[in-house]
Amino acid sequence: MTAYESPGAAGDGAAPATGAAPAGYDAVVLAGGGARRLGGADKPGVRVGGRALLDRVLTACAGASATVVVAGPRPTARPVLWAREDPPGTGPVAALAAGLRHTTAERVVVLSADLPFLTAATVDGLVAALAAGSAEGVLVTDADGRDQPLVAAYRASALRRELAALTAAHAGLAGLPLRRLTGGLRLGRVPDPVASYDCDTWDDIATARARIREHGHVLDDWISAAKDELGLDLDVDTAVLLDLARDAAHGVARPAAPLTTFLVGYAAGRAGGGPEAVAEAARKAAALALRWQEETASGTAAPGAAGDGPAGRPADAG
């Protein structure tokens, strides 16, 4: 491994807890499959909405205390730990065991690396549901009601128990399907046809690329992609910036909106960066835009606009 610093109830139908802070957890992301149905392409690196599938999943589980990606190391949007099953390519159960060895939390989120619509809200909901109930795992079910064991939160002690039993029964974990592991667990289930959507074929990829602009979170997706591309790890109140852009566009001129938000970002960077610096720069710029609008509305705008003089006379009048 290479390290970089970096169900409510136990039965089916358990829903994620809401209104509470998510419990602590570690994450294991399985990203080392052969992608045979993609012709052997590098599936975790395939881009949807401008971001690699793996980076989208890593963003969704950014709240993890530790994140282990089971695959060969590659550049990622945030620091992670890397692990590999031995030998590589021996299946999801062996890969999960390899990743689990590098976790310490009692709750572990287990994810595949090909989930374009997974969000932090889904991950936090799974962890909260696991923490609130007596189940040993809470997993998502897809549109057809099928279990998705790689979109789930588990109790690490239960996973280790079942992995030990499988190792003893089969003299190893190579080639075992995940149902052999999850079949021994008490599971809760959360229906979520969006979060469970995965990309196994090029048709799936094409569908995801089309849907990314239709599922109601285009702006959030774009902001996340832009931050990844620019190497920014900064959470800001986008509503404040959008309000500023609106004020600048309406109160000054339409091109003032993008230029003003650029200047806010530049000023915040010079002030040391961080959400507070962005908020303060945005506040000052918004106040200026409102003053500008008020002056224009009251007729006290700077003279010379549209060729008029101070009292509305032509500028070249005597």
C-alpha positions in Angstrom: 0.0 0.0 0.0 1.1 3.5 -0.8 0.0 6.2 1.7 -0.6 9.8 1.0 -1.3 12.2 3.9 -3.9 13.2 2.9 -31.0 0.5 8.6 -32.7 2.4 11.0 -34.1 -0.9 11.9 -32.4 -4.2 10.9 -35.1 -5.1 8.4 -35.8 -4.2 4.8 -37.0 -0.7 4.0 -34.9 1.1 6.6 -34.5 4.7 5.7 -31.6 6.9 6.4 -31.8 9.0 9.5 -32.2 12.7 8.8 -31.6 15.9 10.8 -28.6 14.5 12.6 -24.9 14.9 12.0 -23.4 11.8 10.2 -21.5 9.4 12.4 -17.8 8.9 11.9 -16.7 6.3 9.2 -14.0 5.1 7.0 -14.4 4.4 3.3 -13.2 1.6 1.0 -13.6 2.2 -2.7 -13.1 -0.7 -5.1 -11.5 0.6 -8.3 -9.4 -2.2 -9.7 -11.8 -4.3 -11.8 -11.0 -5.3 -15.3 -13.8 -3.4 -17.0 -14.3 -6.2 -19.6 -17.6 -4.8 -20.7 -15.8 -1.5 -21.5 -13.2 -3.3 -23.6 -10.6 -3.1 -20.8 -10.8 0.7 -20.6 -9.7 2.5 -17.5 -13.2 2.8 -16.1 -12.4 4.8 -12.9 -10.8 7.4 -15.1 -13.7 7.7 -17.5 -15.1 11.2 -17.3 -18.8 12.0 -16.7 -19.7 15.7 -16.3 -16.0 16.6 -16.7 -14.8 14.5 -13.8 -13.4 11.0 -13.5 -15.8 8.5 -12.1 -13.4 7.8 -9.2 -13.2 11.4 -8.3 -16.9 11.7 -8.2 -17.1 8.9 -5.8 -14.3 10.3 -3.7 -16.1 13.6 -3.5 -19.2 11.8 -2.2 -17.3 10.1 0.6 -15.1 13.1 1.5 -16.4 13.0 5.0 -14.6 9.7 5.8 -11.9 9.8 8.4 -9.8 7.6 6.1 -10.4 6.6 2.5 -8.8 3.5 1.0 -8.9 3.0 -2.7 -8.2 -0.6 -3.8 -6.4 -0.2 -7.1 -3.1 0.9 -8.6 -2.2 4.4 -7.5 -3.2 7.3 -9.8 -3.8 11.1 -9.4 -7.0 11.8 -7.6 -8.9 14.9 -6.6 -8.1 14.4 -2.9 -5.5 12.4 -1.0 -6.3 8.8 -0.3 -4.6 5.6 0.9 -3.9 2.9 -1.7 -4.2 -0.8 -1.3 -4.2 -3.9 -3.6 -5.5 -7.4 -3.2 -2.8 -10.1 -3.6 -2.7 -11.2 -6.4 -4.5 -8.3 -8.2 -7.7 -9.1 -10.0 -8.9 -11.8 -7.6 -12.3 -10.4 -7.1 -14.4 -7.9 -5.0 -14.3 -9.9 -1.8 -10.5 -10.1 -1.8 -10.3 -6.4 -2.7 -12.6 -5.5 0.1 -10.5 -7.5 2.6 -7.4 -5.7 1.3 -8.9 -2.3 1.8 -10.5 -3.1 5.2 -7.1 -3.9 6.6 -6.2 -0.2 6.5 -9.3 1.0 8.2 -9.9 1.6 12.0 -13.5 2.9 12.2 -16.3 0.6 13.3 -18.5 1.9 10.4 -17.1 1.5 6.9 -18.7 2.7 3.7 -18.0 0.4 0.8 -18.3 1.8 -2.7 -17.6 0.9 -6.3 -15.7 3.5 -8.4 -18.4 3.8 -11.1 -21.2 5.7 -9.4 -21.7 9.0 -11.3 -24.7 10.2 -9.2 -23.6 9.2 -5.7 -23.8 12.1 -3.3 -22.5 12.9 0.2 -26.1 13.0 1.3 -26.6 9.4 0.3 -23.4 8.3 2.0 -24.2 10.2 5.2 -27.7 8.7 5.2 -26.4 5.2 5.0 -23.9 5.8 7.8 -26.5 7.5 10.0 -29.0 4.6 9.4 -26.3 2.1 10.3 -25.4 4.0 13.5 -29.1 4.3 14.6 -30.1 0.7 14.2 -29.0 -2.8 14.9 -28.3 -3.9 11.4 -24.8 -5.1 10.4 -25.0 -3.3 7.1 -27.3 -0.9 5.3 -27.2 -1.0 1.5 -28.9 0.7 -1.4 -31.3 -1.2 -3.7 -31.6 -0.2 -7.4 -34.7 0.6 -9.5 -35.4 -3.2 -9.8 -35.1 -3.8 -6.1 -31.8 -5.5 -6.4 -29.2 -5.2 -3.6 -26.2 -3.1 -4.3 -23.5 -4.2 -1.8 -21.0 -1.7 -3.2 -23.2 1.2 -2.3 -23.4 0.4 1.4 -22.3 1.1 5.0 -21.2 -1.9 7.2 -20.0 -2.6 10.7 -16.4 -3.4 10.3 -16.5 -6.1 13.0 -19.2 -7.9 11.1 -17.3 -7.7 7.8 -14.1 -9.1 9.5 -16.1 -11.9 11.1 -17.6 -13.0 7.7 -14.2 -12.6 5.9 -12.5 -14.8 8.4 -15.2 -17.4 8.0 -15.0 -17.4 4.2 -11.2 -17.6 4.3 -11.4 -20.7 6.5 -14.1 -22.3 4.4 -12.5 -21.7 1.0 -8.8 -21.5 1.9 -8.8 -17.9 0.7 -11.0 -15.2 -0.8 -10.0 -15.3 -4.5 -12.9 -15.4 -6.9 -15.7 -15.3 -4.3 -18.8 -13.3 -5.2 -20.0 -10.5 -2.8 -23.2 -12.3 -2.0 -21.1 -14.9 -0.1 -20.0 -12.1 2.1 -23.3 -10.2 2.5 -25.4 -13.3 2.8 -24.2 -13.8 6.4 -25.0 -10.2 7.5 -28.2 -8.7 9.0 -29.0 -6.0 6.4 -31.1 -2.9 6.1 -32.0 -1.6 2.7 -32.6 1.9 1.2 -34.2 2.2 -2.2 -32.3 4.7 -4.3 -32.3 4.2 -8.1 -30.2 7.3 -8.7 -27.3 6.7 -6.3 -27.2 3.0 -7.3 -26.8 3.8 -11.0 -23.4 2.4 -12.1 -21.5 2.4 -15.4 -20.7 -1.1 -16.7 -21.0 -0.4 -20.4 -20.4 2.4 -22.9 -24.1 2.8 -23.2 -24.3 3.3 -19.4 -21.6 6.0 -19.7 -23.5 7.7 -22.5 -26.7 7.7 -20.5 -24.9 9.1 -17.4 -23.3 11.9 -19.5 -26.8 12.8 -20.8 -28.5 12.6 -17.4 -25.8 14.6 -15.6 -27.5 17.7 -17.0 -31.0 16.6 -16.2 -30.9 15.3 -12.6 -31.3 18.7 -10.9 -27.8 19.3 -9.7 -26.0 20.7 -12.7 -24.6 23.7 -10.9 -23.3 21.6 -8.0 -21.7 19.2 -10.4 -20.1 22.0 -12.3 -18.7 23.7 -9.2 -17.3 20.4 -7.9 -15.7 19.7 -11.3 -14.2 23.2 -11.5 -12.8 22.9 -8.0 -11.2 19.6 -8.8 -9.7 20.9 -12.1 -8.3 24.0 -10.4 -7.0 22.1 -7.4 -9.3 24.0 -4.9 -10.5 22.5 -1.6 -12.8 25.3 -0.7 -16.5 25.3 0.4 -18.2 28.6 -0.2 -21.8 29.8 -0.2 -22.6 29.7 -3.9 -25.9 31.5 -3.2 -24.0 34.6 -2.1 -22.0 34.6 -5.3 -25.1 34.1 -7.4 -26.8 36.9 -5.7 -23.8 39.1 -6.3 -23.7 38.2 -10.0 -27.4 39.1 -10.2 -26.9 42.4 -8.5 -24.0 43.3 -10.7 -25.8 42.2 -13.9 -29.0 44.1 -13.1 -27.6 47.1 -11.3 -24.5 47.8 -13.5 -24.4 45.8 -16.8 -24.7 42.2 -17.7 -20.9 41.7 -18.4 -20.3 43.0 -14.9 -21.5 39.7 -13.4 -18.7 37.3 -14.4 -16.0 40.0 -14.1 -17.2 41.0 -10.6 -17.2 37.4 -9.3 -13.7 37.0 -10.8 -12.5 40.0 -8.9 -14.1 38.7 -5.7 -12.2 35.4 -6.1 -9.0 37.3 -6.8 -9.4 39.6 -3.8 -10.3 36.6 -1.5 -7.1 34.8 -2.7 -5.0 37.9 -1.9 -6.6 38.0 1.5 -5.5 34.5 2.4 -8.4 32.5 0.9 -11.0 30.5 2.7 -14.8 30.8 2.9 -14.6 33.9 5.2 -12.5 35.8 2.7 -14.8 35.0 -0.1 -17.9 36.0 1.9 -16.3 39.3 2.9 -15.2 40.2 -0.6 -18.6 39.3 -1.9 -20.3 41.4 0.7 -18.2 44.5 -0.3 -18.8 44.0 -4.0 -22.6 43.4 -3.4 -22.8 46.6 -1.4 -21.0 48.5 -4.2 -23.4 47.0 -6.8 -26.4 48.1 -4.8 -25.0 51.6 -4.3 -24.4 51.8 -8.1 -28.0 50.7 -8.8 -29.5 53.2 -6.3 -27.5 56.1 -7.8 -28.7 55.1 -11.3 -32.3 54.8 -10.1 -32.2 58.2 -8.4 -30.7 59.9 -11.5 -27.4 60.7 -9.8 -25.3 58.4 -12.0 -22.1 59.8 -13.3 -22.7 62.3 -16.1 -21.8 61.6 -19.7 -23.8 58.3 -20.1 -25.6 58.1 -23.5 -24.1 61.6 -24.3 -26.1 63.5 -21.7 -24.8 66.3 -19.6 -25.4 66.8 -15.9 -28.9 68.2 -16.3 -29.9 66.0 -19.2 -28.7 68.5 -21.8 -26.6 67.3 -24.8 -23.0 67.1 -23.7 -21.9 69.6 -26.4 -24.6 72.2 -25.6 -23.3 75.6 -24.7 
